[in-house]
Amino acid sequence: MSQVLDTPPPTASPAEDDLSALAARHGLAVSGARPSLPDYVRQLWARRHFITAFSTAKLTAQYSQAKLGQVWQVMTPLLNAAVYYFIFGVLLGTKRNVADYVPFLVTGVFIWTFTQSSIMAGTRAISGNLGLVRALHFPRAALPISFALQQLQQLLFSMAALIVILLCFGVPVAASWLLAVPALVLQSTFNAGVSMIMARMGAKTPDIAQLMPFVLRTWMYVSGVMWSIDKLAKGHHDWPSWVVPVLQANPAAVYIDLMRYSLIDSFHASQLPHHVWAIAVGWALVAGVGGFIYFWKAEETYGRG
């Protein structure tokens, strides 16, 4: 027994030491090892053309089997807006308390769809592309980022229809429309960050993709897509004091209302939460940077098992 306990721990053989030294001398590394964060960023930047080409190809193929093709990029959110208008605007009478309700609603639906689709696509970015992940070596963050970029491209197509709707309902062109650009940049950063968070979670637990529609639907209902948070707050003075600030600071509501403020002249600054741009920047930084680091931490695990 004492002879067993006194046995020294095994050490690497000279042959293993020689192989490790040989690999290091020729710049070889462990296959699939996670690079440092700066190296990871450089690798992503080097593949920026792949990211844009992949997102464009996915967007083109999305409706390739439909007879109307890319028209569905605009028709889908418009049909959703029509359904919400009938249920919330007509049956529930929400439109009576909101000026320019159709532009208000359509803007909310389009901007919310951008966030919703980005998160859903990000959830399946790794688990739905395992063949690509296992066959090729590239920074895996390229997948959720490319899916978020795909949804941004789709939104830009839809914005043409949104502008037509605004003009048809008497919303004038104004200098404030330029504010839509920084608002979309911040929302895109937020969406990409959340997509990377969900991509890592979905890679480990694919069943999350089945749960996300219910989570996103609940999030939509509390984000003021079909109703005005400001008007609701004024009609419910018996609510706890923290409810309205929490609803207004909800990131989806922040980006939706920023776009409404940018595009609709009847949506005034008084309907926005205080320091709304600071909140929008904060959410973009927290989700964008935090989501990127969170995804990078598990880089070497994607496609394994």
Secondary structure per residue as TSV (DSSP state, phi and psi in degrees):
chain	resnum	aa	ss	phi	psi
A	1	M	-	360.0	-46.2
A	2	S	H	-64.2	-30.5
A	3	Q	H	-67.6	-35.2
A	4	V	H	-70.3	-43.4
A	5	L	H	-66.2	-30.6
A	6	D	T	-85.3	-1.9
A	7	T	-	-68.1	124.8
A	8	P	-	-66.5	152.8
A	9	P	-	-64.0	149.9
A	10	P	-	-65.1	144.4
A	11	T	-	-119.5	162.5
A	12	A	-	-64.8	139.4
A	13	S	-	-72.3	157.6
A	14	P	H	-56.3	-34.9
A	15	A	H	-63.9	-40.5
A	16	E	H	-66.3	-40.5
A	17	D	H	-60.9	-42.1
A	18	D	H	-63.5	-40.9
A	19	L	H	-66.2	-40.4
A	20	S	H	-64.6	-42.3
A	21	A	H	-65.9	-38.9
A	22	L	H	-64.7	-43.3
A	23	A	H	-62.9	-44.2
A	24	A	H	-64.6	-37.2
A	25	R	H	-65.8	-30.6
A	26	H	T	-102.1	14.4
A	27	G	T	73.8	21.5
A	28	L	-	-84.1	147.8
A	29	A	-	-134.7	168.7
A	30	V	-	-63.9	134.0
A	31	S	T	-63.0	127.9
A	32	G	T	78.9	7.4
A	33	A	-	-66.3	144.7
A	34	R	-	-73.5	125.8
A	35	P	-	-75.4	168.8
A	36	S	-	-65.9	161.4
A	37	L	H	-61.6	-45.1
A	38	P	H	-60.9	-40.5
A	39	D	H	-63.8	-37.4
A	40	Y	H	-63.8	-43.0
A	41	V	H	-62.4	-42.2
A	42	R	H	-64.3	-38.8
A	43	Q	H	-64.5	-40.2
A	44	L	H	-64.1	-43.4
A	45	W	H	-64.0	-36.9
A	46	A	H	-65.3	-23.2
A	47	R	T	-106.8	23.3
A	48	R	H	-61.7	-32.6
A	49	H	H	-70.0	-36.7
A	50	F	H	-64.1	-41.6
A	51	I	H	-61.2	-46.9
A	52	T	H	-68.5	-40.8
A	53	A	H	-66.6	-39.7
A	54	F	H	-65.3	-43.3
A	55	S	H	-65.6	-40.0
A	56	T	H	-66.5	-40.7
A	57	A	H	-64.4	-41.4
A	58	K	H	-64.4	-38.8
A	59	L	H	-65.6	-42.3
A	60	T	H	-65.5	-38.5
A	61	A	H	-80.1	-14.2
A	62	Q	H	-58.3	-42.3
A	63	Y	T	-116.8	25.6
A	64	S	T	-65.8	-25.5
A	65	Q	T	-88.4	-9.6
A	66	A	S	-87.6	145.3
A	67	K	T	-65.9	-34.8
A	68	L	T	-83.1	-8.8
A	69	G	G	56.8	-128.9
A	70	Q	G	-69.7	-8.7
A	71	V	G	-59.7	-29.0
A	72	W	H	-66.7	-18.0
A	73	Q	H	-60.4	-32.6
A	74	V	H	-96.3	-37.2
A	75	M	H	-66.5	-36.5
A	76	T	H	-61.0	-54.7
A	77	P	H	-65.7	-30.8
A	78	L	H	-66.0	-41.1
A	79	L	H	-66.2	-39.0
A	80	N	H	-60.6	-43.6
A	81	A	H	-62.0	-39.0
A	82	A	H	-63.3	-41.8
A	83	V	H	-64.4	-46.1
A	84	Y	H	-64.8	-35.0
A	85	Y	I	-63.2	-43.9
A	86	F	I	-65.6	-44.4
A	87	I	I	-74.0	-53.4
A	88	F	I	-86.9	-40.9
A	89	G	I	-75.1	-43.7
A	90	V	I	-92.2	-57.3
A	91	L	I	-68.3	-43.7
A	92	L	S	-93.1	-7.8
A	93	G	-	72.1	22.7
A	94	T	G	-63.7	-31.2
A	95	K	G	-65.7	-19.5
A	96	R	G	-67.8	-23.1
A	97	N	G	-102.9	2.6
A	98	V	S	-128.3	125.0
A	99	A	T	-72.3	143.8
A	100	D	T	51.1	56.2
A	101	Y	H	-63.3	-38.8
A	102	V	H	-63.6	-51.2
A	103	P	H	-58.7	-38.9
A	104	F	H	-58.7	-47.9
A	105	L	H	-69.8	-47.3
A	106	V	H	-63.4	-41.1
A	107	T	H	-60.6	-45.0
A	108	G	H	-61.2	-42.9
A	109	V	H	-66.4	-44.1
A	110	F	H	-63.6	-45.7
A	111	I	H	-70.4	-38.6
A	112	W	H	-65.9	-41.4
A	113	T	H	-58.9	-35.7
A	114	F	H	-59.2	-48.3
A	115	T	H	-67.8	-45.9
A	116	Q	H	-59.5	-48.0
A	117	S	H	-67.5	-36.3
A	118	S	H	-63.7	-42.8
A	119	I	H	-69.7	-42.7
A	120	M	H	-63.5	-43.4
A	121	A	H	-66.0	-38.7
A	122	G	H	-64.0	-35.9
A	123	T	H	-60.0	-33.4
A	124	R	T	-101.4	8.9
A	125	A	T	-61.0	-42.1
A	126	I	T	-90.5	-52.1
A	127	S	G	-63.5	-27.7
A	128	G	G	-90.1	-3.0
A	129	N	G	-132.7	39.9
A	130	L	H	-63.3	-34.0
A	131	G	H	-60.8	-43.6
A	132	L	H	-67.8	-41.6
A	133	V	H	-63.5	-40.9
A	134	R	H	-81.6	-21.8
A	135	A	H	-88.5	-32.4
A	136	L	S	-124.2	150.4
A	137	H	-	-100.1	117.0
A	138	F	S	-161.8	159.7
A	139	P	-	-64.1	121.6
A	140	R	T	-65.6	-21.0
A	141	A	T	-62.8	-17.5
A	142	A	H	-59.8	-29.9
A	143	L	H	-71.7	-57.4
A	144	P	H	-62.7	-32.6
A	145	I	H	-65.8	-42.0
A	146	S	H	-66.5	-35.1
A	147	F	H	-68.6	-38.1
A	148	A	H	-65.0	-38.4
A	149	L	H	-66.6	-37.0
A	150	Q	H	-59.5	-43.6
A	151	Q	H	-68.8	-32.0
A	152	L	H	-65.4	-42.6
A	153	Q	H	-60.9	-40.1
A	154	Q	H	-65.6	-39.5
A	155	L	H	-62.7	-40.2
A	156	L	H	-63.2	-35.8
A	157	F	H	-62.6	-43.2
A	158	S	H	-69.1	-27.5
A	159	M	H	-61.8	-29.3
A	160	A	H	-61.8	-44.0
A	161	A	H	-67.1	-37.2
A	162	L	H	-62.4	-42.5
A	163	I	H	-63.1	-41.3
A	164	V	H	-60.7	-42.5
A	165	I	H	-64.0	-43.4
A	166	L	H	-59.2	-45.0
A	167	L	H	-67.0	-39.0
A	168	C	H	-65.2	-28.7
A	169	F	T	-98.4	18.4
A	170	G	T	83.1	13.3
A	171	V	-	-80.5	121.1
A	172	P	-	-79.2	154.2
A	173	V	-	-70.1	133.1
A	174	A	-	-140.8	162.6
A	175	A	G	-62.6	-25.9
A	176	S	G	-64.4	-17.0
A	177	W	G	-60.6	-25.9
A	178	L	G	-65.0	-23.9
A	179	L	G	-67.4	-16.3
A	180	A	H	-64.3	-27.9
A	181	V	H	-66.5	-55.8
A	182	P	H	-63.8	-32.1
A	183	A	H	-62.7	-42.0
A	184	L	H	-69.1	-36.2
A	185	V	H	-61.8	-45.7
A	186	L	H	-65.8	-42.5
A	187	Q	H	-64.9	-39.1
A	188	S	H	-63.0	-39.9
A	189	T	H	-64.1	-43.8
A	190	F	H	-61.4	-47.4
A	191	N	H	-60.8	-42.7
A	192	A	H	-63.7	-40.3
A	193	G	H	-64.2	-46.8
A	194	V	H	-65.2	-35.7
A	195	S	H	-60.7	-40.5
A	196	M	H	-68.7	-37.0
A	197	I	H	-61.7	-47.9
A	198	M	H	-69.7	-29.4
A	199	A	H	-64.3	-43.2
A	200	R	H	-65.5	-43.8
A	201	M	H	-65.7	-40.4
A	202	G	H	-69.0	-29.2
A	203	A	H	-67.9	-34.2
A	204	K	H	-84.2	-38.9
A	205	T	-	-130.6	88.1
A	206	P	T	-58.8	-23.6
A	207	D	T	-64.6	-16.3
A	208	I	H	-59.1	-31.9
A	209	A	H	-61.7	-28.4
A	210	Q	H	-77.5	-26.0
A	211	L	H	-85.0	-28.9
A	212	M	H	-59.9	-36.8
A	213	P	H	-56.9	-36.2
A	214	F	H	-72.2	-39.2
A	215	V	H	-64.1	-45.5
A	216	L	H	-67.8	-35.1
A	217	R	H	-65.5	-41.3
A	218	T	H	-63.7	-43.2
A	219	W	H	-60.9	-39.1
A	220	M	H	-61.6	-42.7
A	221	Y	H	-67.7	-24.9
A	222	V	T	-98.6	7.1
A	223	S	T	-103.8	6.8
A	224	G	T	69.4	31.7
A	225	V	S	-68.9	-43.8
A	226	M	S	-103.8	-7.6
A	227	W	S	-142.8	162.5
A	228	S	-	-93.0	120.8
A	229	I	H	-61.8	-38.7
A	230	D	H	-63.2	-46.0
A	231	K	H	-66.9	-38.7
A	232	L	H	-64.7	-39.5
A	233	A	H	-63.7	-38.9
A	234	K	H	-70.3	-21.9
A	235	G	T	-95.5	0.5
A	236	H	-	-132.9	75.0
A	237	H	T	-74.2	-14.1
A	238	D	T	-85.8	-0.5
A	239	W	S	-71.6	152.1
A	240	P	-	-58.5	149.2
A	241	S	T	-64.1	-21.3
A	242	W	T	-86.0	-13.9
A	243	V	H	-65.0	-51.3
A	244	V	H	-64.2	-47.1
A	245	P	H	-58.3	-36.0
A	246	V	H	-67.6	-43.8
A	247	L	H	-62.5	-40.9
A	248	Q	H	-72.2	-29.9
A	249	A	H	-84.4	-6.9
A	250	N	-	-53.2	124.1
A	251	P	H	-57.3	-38.7
A	252	A	H	-62.5	-43.4
A	253	A	H	-65.0	-37.8
A	254	V	H	-60.5	-49.0
A	255	Y	H	-71.3	-35.5
A	256	I	H	-63.8	-48.2
A	257	D	H	-69.4	-31.1
A	258	L	H	-63.3	-40.6
A	259	M	H	-68.9	-38.2
A	260	R	H	-63.1	-42.6
A	261	Y	H	-63.9	-36.0
A	262	S	H	-70.6	-37.9
A	263	L	H	-103.2	-27.1
A	264	I	-	-111.2	119.6
A	265	D	T	-69.3	-23.7
A	266	S	T	-83.4	-5.4
A	267	F	S	-94.5	110.0
A	268	H	-	-97.2	163.4
A	269	A	G	-62.3	-26.7
A	270	S	G	-66.0	-17.3
A	271	Q	G	-87.2	-4.9
A	272	L	S	-94.2	152.3
A	273	P	-	-67.6	159.1
A	274	H	T	-63.5	143.4
A	275	H	T	56.1	42.9
A	276	V	H	-63.1	-37.4
A	277	W	H	-67.5	-36.8
A	278	A	H	-64.7	-38.8
A	279	I	H	-65.1	-42.7
A	280	A	H	-63.6	-42.9
A	281	V	H	-64.6	-41.7
A	282	G	H	-60.8	-46.2
A	283	W	H	-62.6	-40.1
A	284	A	H	-63.9	-41.8
A	285	L	H	-70.3	-44.5
A	286	V	H	-62.0	-49.3
A	287	A	H	-72.4	-44.2
A	288	G	H	-65.9	-54.9
A	289	V	H	-71.8	-46.9
A	290	G	H	-62.3	-42.7
A	291	G	H	-65.8	-37.7
A	292	F	H	-64.2	-46.4
A	293	I	H	-65.8	-41.7
A	294	Y	H	-60.2	-42.2
A	295	F	H	-68.2	-43.9
A	296	W	H	-61.2	-33.8
A	297	K	H	-58.8	-28.9
A	298	A	T	-106.5	18.6
A	299	E	G	-52.1	-42.2
A	300	E	G	-78.3	-4.5
A	301	T	G	-96.0	-14.7
A	302	Y	T	-69.9	131.3
A	303	G	T	84.8	-1.9
A	304	R	-	-87.8	152.6
A	305	G	-	80.8	360.0
